[in-house]
Amino acid sequence: MSQQWVPLLLLGLAGFLAGGVYSTWRNGSRGLAVALGVATALALGGAVAWLV
């Protein structure tokens, strides 16, 4: 896989996880939402770090 696709995949993963955060938060599973939020932040941070 070409290295230019990695940040795009990480950004897509971050978006997918952010949707999971929203969904689980609305359903009342706050602990899982926080865990997904951390994973979202890591994916987003990884994508930004890769681009910089």
JOKA-V155916 format. One record per pair of residues at least 6 apart in sequence whose ideal C-beta (glycine too) atoms are under 7 Angstrom apart, sorted by the first residue. I is the first residue (numbers start at 0). GAP is how many residues later the second one is. D is the distance in Angstrom with one decimal. If there is no record, write none. Layout:
i=I gap=GAP d=D
i=I gap=GAP d=D
//
This chain:
i=5 gap=44 d=5.7
i=6 gap=40 d=4.4
i=6 gap=43 d=4.5
i=6 gap=44 d=5.1
i=9 gap=33 d=5.0
i=9 gap=36 d=5.1
i=9 gap=37 d=3.7
i=9 gap=40 d=6.9
i=10 gap=36 d=4.8
i=12 gap=30 d=4.7
i=13 gap=26 d=5.2
i=13 gap=29 d=4.1
i=13 gap=30 d=4.2
i=13 gap=33 d=6.6
i=16 gap=19 d=5.4
i=16 gap=22 d=5.3
i=16 gap=23 d=4.1
i=16 gap=26 d=6.2
i=17 gap=22 d=5.1
i=19 gap=16 d=4.8
i=20 gap=12 d=5.1
i=20 gap=15 d=4.6
i=20 gap=16 d=4.9
i=20 gap=19 d=6.1
i=23 gap=8 d=4.9
i=23 gap=9 d=4.3
i=23 gap=12 d=6.3
i=24 gap=8 d=4.1
//
